[in-house]
Amino acid sequence: MTDTTSYISQGWQEKAKQGQISEELVKPIPTLEKMVKEGKMGRKSGEGFYKVSGRARRDQADGQYDK
C-alpha cells in the first residue's frame, strides 16, 4: 500500500506544479518515499507501516499483534 499511496501523492504533486491545487497541501512525504525505495510496500512485501505475517500484523512500534 505504501507504493500506491506514494503514486497518488506524486500525482497530486504534479497537479500542484501545474497550479491546479496548492503546493502547501501536497508536500512530499519523506518517510513514505524512503519506505518505497526500501521496498517496504505493505502487504505486497510483508512490511510497510506494519510487518505483515499472514492475516496478523505486528505494529513495529510496540511489537503487538492485531488480527
N, C-alpha and C positions, 0 to 999 in steps of 0.2 A: 504494500500500500504506500510505502514512502516514495517509491518511484512514481506512482500515479499522482500523489499529492504534489511532488516536485514538478511534474509535467504540467499540471494545472496551474501551479504558481508561475511557472515560466510563461505560460500563455497570457496570464493576467499582466505580467511584467511587460510583455510585448504591447499589449493594449495601452498600458501607461506610457510607453515610449512614443506611441502614436498620438498621445494626447487624448485618448478616449476616456480614461479614468485617471484619478490622482495617483501619482507615483508613491505618495506617502502611504497609501492604502495597501500597496503590494510590494513592500520591500523584500529583497531576497532573505531566505531563512537559512543562515549558515549551518545550523545543526542538521537540517534536513538535507542540504546539499552534500554535507560530509557523509551522512549515512548512506546516501545513494552511491557516492563514489566508493564507499567501503563495501558495497554490495548488500547492505542491510535493507532488504526490500520487504520486510514484514513477513507475512505468511509464505510468500513465494520462496524466500530464502531461509525461513525459520528464525529470523532475527530482524528486529527493527526497533521500535519503541519498546517492544516486549520480546522475550525469547519464546518462540512457539514450539511446542512439542505435542504433536497430535492434536487433540482437542483442548488441551490445557495450555495456558500461557503463564509464563513466570515474569512477574514485574521485576525488571532489572534493578530497581532501586532498593527493594526490600526482600527479594527472593521468594516472595509469597506466590502461591498459585491461584489462579482464577479458573473456574470451569464453566 
